[in-house]
Amino acid sequence: MENAIKIKVEHLDIGGVIMTSEHFTDEDLIINIQNGSIEHFEIFYERYFPFVYKIVYSMLKNESDTLDLCHDLFIEYYEKAGSFQQHKG
């Protein structure tokens, strides 16, 4: 994972209140991503990219292909987040 793109969101200023990425639950992130927040998506990406990368790499065994697929998966998630229906999973 040496060449993986790293995104680091230290904090967000939400209405004058500084919040670190640890303050956000997954549900908070998903709701804000559904509303188009790139900042919350960056936190989501930072939180889950290593997990997704490990799974994809274990299947593909190729770093370049793994990075491409992981990035494609996250982009697709961001683009389709607004249509996510929690009751359907």
DRENLUM-875914 format. One record per residue: chain; y, x, z of N, C-alpha, C in turn. Coordinates in steps of 0.001 Angstrom, whole numbers, plus 524288, in hexadecimal, padded with zeros to 5 digits. Atoms other than C-alpha are relative to their C-alpha. Layout:
R chain   n.y   n.x   n.z  ca.y  ca.x  ca.z   c.y   c.x   c.z
R     A     Y     X     Z     Y     X     Z     Y     X     Z
...
END
This chain:
R chain   n.y   n.x   n.z  ca.y  ca.x  ca.z   c.y   c.x   c.z
R     A 7FB69 80330 80000 80000 80000 80000 804E1 80364 80000
R     A 7FBAA 7FC4F 80000 808BA 80BCD 7FE55 80494 7FE21 7FCB6
R     A 7FBE1 80176 80399 81057 80630 7F2E5 801D1 7FA64 800AC
R     A 7FE85 80572 7FF33 811BE 7F86E 7F854 805D2 7FF96 8010B
R     A 7FA83 80102 7FF06 81F55 7F2ED 7F841 8007C 7FE1F 80599
R     A 7FF50 80167 7FA8C 8240E 7F1E6 80628 80525 7FD0A 800A2
R     A 7FB65 80310 7FEBB 82D7C 7E776 80A95 80050 7FFE1 805E8
R     A 7FF71 8000B 7FA54 832DC 7E884 81848 804C9 7FCC3 80160
R     A 7FBCA 80355 7FE3B 83AED 7DD82 81DD2 80063 800BD 805DC
R     A 7FF4A 7FEEA 7FA74 84026 7E1D2 82AF6 801B6 7FB25 802FA
R     A 7FE06 8049E 7FD56 84775 7D556 82E3F 802B7 7FC6E 7FC1B
R     A 7FCFE 803C1 80308 84DEB 7C927 828E8 8044E 7FDDE 80381
R     A 7FBB2 80271 7FD34 85B09 7C3BA 82CF4 7FFD6 7FA32 7FEA2
R     A 8007C 8059B 800D2 8588C 7B526 82E76 80442 7FD50 8032C
R     A 7FBB8 802A7 7FD4F 8652E 7AE2E 831B5 80268 8032C 8045D
R     A 7FDAF 7FC9E 7FC17 86A60 7B9CA 83936 7FC2E 80200 8040E
R     A 80407 7FE39 7FC5E 85DA4 7BBD1 84093 7FC8B 803E2 7FD1F
R     A 80341 7FC01 8026A 85679 7C863 83D6A 7FA5D 7FF26 801BC
R     A 80585 800D4 7FEDA 847D8 7C606 83C6D 7FCCF 80431 7FD3C
R     A 80376 7FC2E 80271 83D80 7D052 839FF 7FB75 7FD16 7FD84
R     A 80453 8027D 802C7 831CF 7CD94 83159 7FBCF 7FDF3 803B7
R     A 803E3 801BD 7FC36 8294C 7CC15 83D80 80146 7FA9C 80238
R     A 7FE70 80511 7FDEF 83101 7BFE3 84155 7FDEE 7FB73 7FCC0
R     A 8017F 8042D 80384 82BDC 7B826 835C7 7FA1E 7FF17 80009
R     A 80580 8015F 80080 81EFC 7B0F5 8362E 7FEC2 7FF8D 7FA2F
R     A 8017F 800C1 80578 8174C 7AFA1 829A2 80226 7FAD3 7FDF8
R     A 7FDF4 8051C 80195 81B5C 7A158 8295B 805D9 80056 7FECC
R     A 7FA6B 7FF35 8010A 829CC 7A54A 82A61 800C4 80283 7FAA4
R     A 7FF7A 7FD34 804F8 827FC 7AE9E 81F17 7FECF 7FC6F 7FB6B
R     A 8019E 80365 80451 820E6 7A4BB 8168A 80424 7FBD8 7FEEB
R     A 7FC01 8040D 800B8 82B07 79A16 818D3 804CE 80249 7FD55
R     A 7FB60 7FD97 80259 8362B 7A358 81587 7FEF7 801F0 7FA77
R     A 80161 7FE61 80559 82F0D 7A8C3 809A2 80005 7FB3B 7FC75
R     A 7FFF6 804D6 80310 82D13 79ACC 804EB 8058E 7FE57 7FEA9
R     A 7FA84 80142 800F3 83BC3 79949 805F9 802D3 80442 7FCEA
R     A 7FDD2 7FC0E 80379 83DCF 7A55B 7FD81 801F8 804F8 8028F
R     A 7FE01 7FB62 7FD4D 84086 7AFDB 807B7 7FD19 804F9 7FE6B
R     A 80251 7FAF9 8017D 83DFF 7BD3C 801E3 7FF61 8037B 804C9
R     A 80062 7FCD0 7FB4B 8408C 7C370 80F25 7FB0A 7FECC 80313
R     A 804C2 80179 7FD39 83587 7BBCA 81574 7FB26 8018E 7FCD9
R     A 80450 7FE37 80344 82CD5 7BED5 809E3 7FF14 805D6 800CB
R     A 8008E 7FA5F 7FF20 82F80 7CD57 80C15 7FD1D 80117 8051C
R     A 802C6 7FF5D 7FB06 82AFF 7CC00 81A2C 7FA46 7FE8E 7FF56
R     A 80557 801BD 80110 81EEC 7C47B 815BA 7FD03 80435 7FD04
R     A 8025F 7FBDF 80338 81C17 7CF02 80B8D 7FEB4 804C0 8035D
R     A 800C4 7FB78 7FC9D 81DCC 7D9E8 81572 7FB7C 7FF1C 803CD
R     A 803FF 80155 7FC2B 814E8 7D2F5 81F0E 7FA84 7FFC9 7FD99
R     A 8052D 80105 8023C 809C4 7CFAC 815B0 7FE4E 8039A 7FB9A
R     A 80193 7FC97 80452 80A16 7D9C8 80ACE 7FB83 803AA 80178
R     A 80453 7FC70 7FEBA 80170 7E3AA 811FF 7FAB6 7FD39 80042
R     A 804D3 80309 7FF96 7F734 7D923 814D4 7FDF3 7FE8D 7FA90
R     A 8018B 80190 8054A 7F713 7D410 806CF 7FE4F 804CA 7FCE0
R     A 8014A 7FB34 802D2 7F704 7E1F0 80171 7FA70 801C6 80143
R     A 80535 7FE34 7FE70 7EACD 7E58B 8093C 7FBB8 7FCAC 7FD99
R     A 803ED 8037E 80244 7E365 7D9A5 8047D 7FF83 800EC 7FA23
R     A 8001A 7FF52 805AE 7E731 7DB67 7F63F 7FDCF 8055C 7FE92
R     A 801F7 7FAC0 8012D 7E4AC 7EA0E 7F686 7FA1C 80059 800CF
R     A 805A8 7FFDB 7FEFF 7D720 7E7DD 7FC41 7FCF2 7FDB3 7FB6E
R     A 80291 80257 8048B 7D401 7DFD3 7F01D 800DE 8032B 7FB05
R     A 7FEAC 7FD64 804E8 7DAF3 7E79E 7E578 7FF14 805E6 8000F
R     A 800B2 7FA4F 7FF71 7D9D5 7F5A8 7EA92 8038D 8032B 7FC62
R     A 7FC3E 7FD5B 8035F 7E5BD 7F953 7E269 80575 7FED3 80212
R     A 7FAF5 800C5 7FD77 7F313 7FB7C 7E8A5 803FA 7FD53 7FC79
R     A 7FC27 8023D 8038E 7FB55 7F849 7DCC1 7FEF1 7FA36 7FF02
R     A 80168 80575 800E8 7F3FF 7EBB1 7D9B7 800C5 7FCBE 804EF
R     A 7FF57 802B8 7FB08 7F435 7E802 7E815 805BA 7FEC3 800FA
R     A 7FA66 800E3 7FF3D 802F2 7E9B7 7E903 80201 7FBCC 7FC4C
R     A 7FE50 803E9 803D1 8050A 7E1E6 7DC92 7FE58 7FA83 801A6
R     A 801F6 80522 7FE8F 7FC86 7D6AC 7E123 80297 7FE07 804FF
R     A 7FD71 8019F 7FB1D 80252 7D67B 7EED2 8058E 7FE1B 7FEF7
R     A 7FAAC 80190 80130 8101F 7D5F0 7E98A 80010 7FAD9 7FD09
R     A 80060 804E6 802E6 80C32 7CB39 7DFF8 7FEC8 7FB71 803A5
R     A 80161 8041E 7FC4B 80616 7C365 7EB13 804AF 7FE5C 80348
R     A 7FB7B 80149 7FCC9 81237 7C44A 7F384 8044D 7FD5D 7FCD2
R     A 7FC16 80280 8035F 81B39 7C0DE 7E836 7FE71 7FA5E 7FEEA
R     A 801D9 80550 80101 812D9 7B515 7E4EF 800A6 7FC99 804E0
R     A 7FF4B 802FD 7FB2D 81300 7B0DB 7F32B 805BF 7FE67 8009D
R     A 7FA6E 80133 7FF63 821E1 7B1BF 7F39E 801B6 7FBC3 7FC2C
R     A 7FE79 803C3 80402 8235C 7AA3C 7E6F0 7FDDA 7FA8F 80113
R     A 80287 8050C 7FF1C 81A19 79F63 7EB64 8007A 7FE10 8059E
R     A 7FFAA 8016C 7FA7A 81DAC 79EE5 7F9D6 8023F 7FA8F 800D3
R     A 7FD91 80517 7FF72 825F2 792C6 7F7F3 7FC42 7FB7B 7FF36
R     A 803C0 80437 800F6 81A26 78AFD 7F394 7FB73 80006 803E4
R     A 8042A 7FFB0 7FC1D 8118C 78EFA 7FF24 80018 7FB2D 80372
R     A 8008B 80487 7FC90 80C76 78354 806D5 7FC66 80188 80471
R     A 802E1 7FDFC 7FB8D 8082C 78777 8145F 7FB1B 7FCCF 8012E
R     A 8048D 8032F 7FEC1 7FEF6 77C00 8163F 7FB6F 800E6 7FC4C
R     A 8042C 7FEB9 803BF 7F749 78082 80A43 7FE25 8059A 80086
R     A 8018D 7FA88 7FF3F 7F6A2 78EB6 80EB3 801F9 80329 7FBDB
END
